Amino acid sequence: MSALVSAAALRLVDPNRPSAAPGHARPAAEAGRARPAAEPPARAGREPGRRDPEELRQLAERAGRELEGAPALEIARWAAETFGDRFCVTSSMADGVLAHLVSRVAPGVDVVFLDTGLHFPETLRVRDEVARRLPVNVRSIRPRLTVGQQDGEYGPRLFNRSPDECCQLRKVEPLERALTGYDAWAAGLRRDESPTRANTPVVSFDARRGRVKVNPIAAWRQADVDAYVARYDVPVNELFKRGYGSIGCWPCTRRTKAGEDPRAGRWAMFEKTECGLHV
């Protein structure tokens, strides 16, 4: 594969202003690739340029059946060609695998990172490396409240008392805001990560958000991720080398023990296994 061109300035998005609308110029993944047809006028109350949710649901259901078992790159290509600039990647910056994969078929793709204000420094370093080294546009989305403002309004260390509420404020709501302007989003979920993710489809309709959700590497195992990282020299979070099996915000993440589920170190003191983005 030809060397990737280093690109993409990192944008820190002011939570108190609307983020810049997606639709920046993106080079075609292949010379001569047809541009999507112009959208019809928006219906009243519908986001301009957005497809009808029922159309998206039918599209997702068909693609979920037809692309099951397809290579990850083919799934990513389908999403990029189907949705164009109304498709984005989301990344926790545990690594840059998904961002790299999608950039091979959609250089300039938006990569949404939820900057909770509680990330490990190592996670932020991966974000910065992805922005510097890959041909992607990293959008770093912040919550409406800083950690200090949240402490003042909800009391200190909300993550210790009500992690669901903390995740709602610092992850779920920012994602809802960040997805404005997109018809489809990609996530790096894998079926081998935990029992709750064992049936993850490669393409589905996210009814909660009215968008298509694409999981190109759903069928990959950890060995596949490791092989991809080695082949393409993809940025990886250093915390994996220090005993962390899954990496989130520092207050709610611990090292995993031998034999534990990789996500056992997340919210270990609570009966909680997901932050709310993927449920």
N, C-alpha and C positions, 0 to 999 in steps of 0.2 A: 504494500500500500504506500502511496506517495506520502511524504512527510506532511503532517498537518501544519497549517500556517498559524503561528501564534497570533491571537486576536483578543477581542472582547474586553472592553473596559468594564469594570465592576461598578454597578449603580446601586447606591444606598438609597432606598426609597423612603421619602418623608411620609410617615403614616398619616399625617394630617392634610395631605394633598392627594388628589387622585393620581395614581401612577400613570406614567405615559402609556398611551394605548398601544397594544401590540400592533404589528403591522409594519415594523421597520423593514427596510430592504433586506432580503435574504437571498444569497446566491442560490441558484437552482442546484440540486444535488447532482444532476446530470445535464449535460448540454442538451438544449432542445426540449426539456421537460415542459409539458403544457402548463400554462397558468390556469388556476381554477376560474370557472366562469363567474361573472359578476353576480353578486347577491341581489335578490329582489329587494324592493323597499321594505324597511322594517315594519312589522306590525305594531300597532299601538301597544305600548307597555313592554315591548320586546327590545332587548339590547340591539343597537344598530349593527347590522352585518351578521347577526347570530342566526344559525339554523334553528328551525323549529325543534323543540325537545322530542317530539314524537318521531320525527325524521331521524334524529340522532339515536334514539333508542333502537329503532329498526336497523339502522346502520351498524350499531354496536353488536346487536344480537347476531346478525349475519356474519360479521367479521369474527366474532368470538368463535363461531362454529368453523368457519373456513380457515382461520389462521391457527387453530389449535394444532400444535405439533410443528409449526413453521419455525424456521430459524429466527433468532431474535432480531437480526438485522432486517429480515423481510418484514417482520411486524412493525419495526420502527419506520421502514420505508413506506409501508401502507399508510401509517398515521401521517407522516410528513406530506405525502402526495395527496391524501384525502383532505387534510385540513389546512395545509399551507401555514401561513402566519398565525392562524387561529389554533395552533397546536404548540404546547410548551412541555418542558420537562420539569419535574420537581425533584429536588435532591436534598437529602439530609447531610450531605458531604461526609458520609462515612468513607466514601471513595468517589472517584470521578467516572466510574464505569458506565453508568447510564448516559451521562452527559457526553462522554466520548463516543459511545455507540451511536447515539442519535445524530451527533455532529457529522458522522461519516455519510449520512444520507440527507442531512439538513443543516449544512454549515450556517452559522449565525442564529441557530435556534435559541429561544429564550429558555434559560434555566432558572427556575424559581427556588430560592433558598429562604427559609423562614428563620430570620435572625431574632431569636427569642430574647437575646440579652443575657442568656444563661448557658451559652455554649462553652465547651472546653476551648482553650486557645488552639489546640491541635485541630479542631473542627474548622475554625475560622481560617487556619492556614491552608487546609485543603480547599476551601472556597476560593481563597486568593490564588492558589495554584491553578485551579480549574479555569478561573477567569483569565489568568495570564497565559496559560499554555494551550488552551483549546479554542477552536473557532466557534465560541458560543457567547451569548449575551447573558451574563449572570445578573439577575434581579434579586437584590437582597431586601426582603420585605420585613419591616419591623412591626411589632404590635402598636396599638394606639397609645398604650401607656408604657412608660419606662418602668424598669423594675422598682425604682424608688416611688414613682407615682402609684404603682399597683400596691406597694406596701402601705402607702398612706391611705388608699381607698378601701383596701380589703384586709389590711393587717399584714404584718411581716410574715415571710416564709409561707405564703399560701400553698406552695408546693408540698409542704409537710402536712398541711391540714386538709386540703381539698385539691388533690392533684388534677382531678377532672376539670375543676373550675379554672385552675392555672393553665392547663393545656388549651382550654377553650379560649382563654384570653390571649395566649401567647402563640398558639399554633393554628387552631381551627378558624377563628375569625380572620386572622391575617391571610390564610389560604383562600377563604371565600372572597376576600377583597382582591387578592392577587390574580384569581382566575377570571376576573372580569375581562372580557375581550377575547376569551378563548372558547372554542367548542370542544376541545379535547386536551387531556393532560396525561403525561406519562409518569409512572412511579416505578421504583426499583424493587417492588415486592417480589419475594421468592417463596415458593411453596415449601421449601425445606427449612425455612427460618423458624417456624413454630406451628403447632397444631391449628391455631386460629387462621393461618395463612395457607393451609394445605390445599384448599380448593380454589386458590386465586386464579381467575380466568385471564387469558392473555389480552382480551378486550371485553369490556362490559359497559353497561350504561350506569353511570353514577346518578341515581334518581334523586338523591339528596341535593345535588348541585346542578342537575339537568345537563350534564356533560358526559362525553365519552371518556372512559378511563382506560388507559393502555398500559399493560404490564409486560414489556417485551422480554424480560428475563425471568418470567414467572417459573419456567421449567428448569432453570439453571440450578445447579448445586454449588456448594462452596468451591469445589474443585474447578468448576467452570469459571467462576469469578477469579480465582487465583491465576488460572491459565491466561485469562484475558488481561489481567493486570501485568503479568510478566511479559506477555507478547507486545503490548502497546505502551508499557511504562506509564501506566495510569496513576495519578496521585491517590494515595491511600492514607487514611487516618493512622497516625503513629500509635494511638491507644490500643489498636488491635494487638500490637506487639507487647503490650503491658497487661494482658489478661482480660481485656474487655471484649465480650462477644457481640455486643450491640451498643451503639453509642447515641445517646440523646443529650438532654441538658444535664449539666454536672450534678445538680442536687438529687436527681432521680435516677442516676446511673452508677452501678458498682461493677467491680470485676466479677466475672463468672467463675464458678468452681468447676473442677474437672468433672465431666459427665453431665453438667447442667445444660439445659436448653440455652441456645445463644442469647435469647431475650430474657433469661431469668434475672439478669442484672438490672432490668428496667422496672422501676416502681416496686422494688423488692419487698417493701413493707406494706404493700396494698394488694388487694385483689384486682389488679389492673394490668392489662397486657398490651393495650394500644392507647395511643395518645388521642385518638378521635378522628384522625385524618382519613383512616382507611376502614371505617366502620359505618 
